[in-house]
Amino acid sequence: MIAFPAGTRVWIAGGVTDMRCGMNSLALKIQQGLGRDPHSGEIFCFRGRKADVVKLLWFDGIGVSLYAKRLEAGKFVWPSSATGEAVAISAAQLGYLLDGIDWRNPRWTQKPKKMG
């Protein structure tokens, strides 16, 4: 996992996002849809319709980074929000989310296959 600075706020965008969106489109969604500043240093997470892809947008003070992750098995656990509001989680919960573990109640959604 990518090491984010301690104390960095993490926001999960409610609902689903078109995964064809790039940095500029996601930054616009952060400003208009979530009412947040994409250059604040906070991490913003977006999920695709199938729930197997997430994108993270993060400004580190030097530039904007866009990270994407796709699970080969299982789905990312996402809060349900009809209004599309953002949910704040901790950096530890983000680590669980990116590993495919239910961040609300840490457990595997799909156990990883043993290698070897």
Stockholm file with secondary structure:
# STOCKHOLM 1.0

chainA/1-116         MIAFPAGTRVWIAGGVTDMRCGMNSLALKIQQGLGRDPHSGEIFCFRGRKADVVKLLWFDGIGVSLYAKRLEAGKFVWPSSATGEAVAISAAQLGYLLDGIDWRNPRWTQKPKKMG
#=GR chainA/1-116 SS CCCCCTTCCEEEESSCCCTTCCHHHHHHHHHHTSCCCTTSSCEEEEECTTSSEEEEEEECSSCEEEEEEECSSSCCCCCCCTTCCEEEECHHHHHHHHTTBCTTSCCBSSCCCCCC
#=GC SS_cons         CCCCCTTCCEEEESSCCCTTCCHHHHHHHHHHTSCCCTTSSCEEEEECTTSSEEEEEEECSSCEEEEEEECSSSCCCCCCCTTCCEEEECHHHHHHHHTTBCTTSCCBSSCCCCCC
//
